[in-house]
Amino acid sequence: MFREPMVPREIFFTKGVGKHRTRLQSFELALRHAGIEKGNLVRVSSIFPPKCKIIPKNHGLRRLQAGEITYVVLAEASTDEPSRLVGAGIGLAVPAAGDQYGYISEHHGYGMVEDRLGDFVEDMAATMLATTLGIEFDPDKAYDERKEMYRMSGKIIRTRATVQTAEGDKNGLWTTVIAAAVMLL
């Protein structure tokens, strides 16, 4: 029996933040803020499929149906500590050759401001792709220098990051942040 492979054809990126007295409900509110609360989310790993098209968030959200199995690369972080900085980020690196796969990275944690977290996840995705494509680089160089080397190689066409940060609620409510790459078949 032949089975058609389940390879996503489109992808979109979203992010959100939620606050509530319970951690679970703060997560639900973050999903709502991101627009992906009505799907049954299935976490997948970090491969950006060949020939996959990046679509705008609003187009992707319109395609989702309530109860649908929804494949996501998801980063999430929560805190109930007042003023503690939480962050979740998704990075993407797309190869120039459309028939090759790229990489999606995710990171979640504490204390990283949005710009730093964005550079971090973008760097992780680009570095994973660079090692796959055989691009020579010095891991001790700053990401800005490596990014220029990646672009000059002609093998990596695009990198990007989607990041959500927030400070823990001053009254101790749970604060949850998410960033997601949502895959559509």
N, C-alpha and C positions, 0 to 999 in steps of 0.2 A: 504494500500500500504506500503510495507516494504522499508525502506531507509537504505542503508549501511552507518554506521557511518563514518564520516570523521576524522579518527584518524591518525595523521602523523606516518609514519613508520621509517623515517630517519630525521636527523637534521644535519645541519652544521653551523659553526660559522664564521663570517667574520667581517671586520672592514674597515673603510676608512676615508679619509680626503679630503676636497675640498676647494679651495679658488677662489673667483670671486667677482666682484663688486656688484652683487646682491645676496641676501640671497638664493633665490630659486635656482639659478644656482650653488651656492657653495654646496647646498644640493645635486643637481644632480651629481656634480663632485665627491662628497663623495660616493654616490651610485655607480658610475662608478669605483672608486678606489676599492670599496668592491666587485664589480662584479655583483651587483644585480639591476642595473639600468633598465634592460629591462622587469622586471616584474611589474605587477600591485600589489603593496604591500598592504596587509591587515594586520593591527596590531592586534595581539591577546595577551591574557594575559599570565600568567606565569606558566602553567603546562607543565612539561616534561612528555610526554605520556608513559604509561607502555610499555615495550618491544621495545621502540624506539632505533634505532641504531645511534650512532654518526659516521658520515662519514667525510672524509677529504674534505676541502673546494673545492679543484679542482674537485673532483667527483661530489659534489653537484652542482657546477656552470655548469658543462656539462649537467646536467639534466634539467636545466631551459630553458624554451622556451619564445621567445619574446611575450609579451602580456599576459602571463600566470598569473592567480591569484596566488599570492605568499604570503603565511602566514609567518609573521615574528614577533618576539619579538624584538622591535627596541628601542634603546636609541640614542638620538641625541642632540647635543648642538651646538650653533652658537654664534659668536661674531664678531663685526666690530671694537672692541677696540684693538689698537696695543698692543702686548705683553700679552694680557689677556689669561690665561691658561684655555682652555676648555677641557672637557672630557666626554666620553660616555663609559659605560661599561655594559656587560652582565655577570651574574654569573649563575652557574649551580650546582645543588646538585642532585646526582643520588642515589636512594636507593639500598641496596644490593639485595632486593627481586625484581626480574625483572617484576613481575606482579603488582607492586605498582608504583604510579606516583611519579615524582620528582618535583623540582621547578627550575624555571628560574627567575632571578631577573634582573631588569634594573635600571640604574641610570645615570643621566646626570647632569652636573653642571660645576662649575668654581673653579679653584684654587687647585684641587687635582692632585698630580703627579700620574703617571701611576701605580706604585706599590701600593700606598695607595688606589686608586680607585679599582684596581683589588681585593685587600683584602676585601674592603667594599662590592662589589657586590657578591663575593664568600661567605662572611659571611652572607649577607642577605638571599641568596638562602639556605645555610646550616641551618640557624636558622629557616626558614620557614618549611623546611623538618623535622628538629629535633622536632619542636612542634607538627607536624602531627604524627610523629612516637612515641611520648611520651618519648623522650630522655630527661632526667633531665640535666639541665645546668644552670650555673649562668650567666645571661646576662651582669653582670658587669665585668666579667673576660675578659682578652684580647682574641682576636679571635684565636691566636695561641694556647692558652690553651683550648679553646672550641673546636677547630678543632681536637685536640688530643682526647678529650672526645668523639666527634662524631665518629671518626675512631675506637676508642676502643669499642664503643657500638656494632660494627659489623653491624649496621643498615644502615649506609651511606657508600657507596663504593667509591664514587668519587665526587670531587668538582673541579671546574675550573672557569677561568674568561677569557673573551675576552675584551680588553680595547683599546681605541684609544684616545690619547690626542694630543693637538697641541697648539701652541701659536698663538694668533691673529696676522694677517699679519701686518708687520711694517708700511705698507702704508695705512692701514685701510680697506683693502678688507675684505669681509665677509669670515670668516673661519668656516667651519662646520665639525664636527666629528660625526661619527656614529659607532655603534657596533650592530650586529644583530645575532640572532639565526633564521635560515631559516629552516622552516619545509616542508618536502616533503611527499606527500600522497602516 
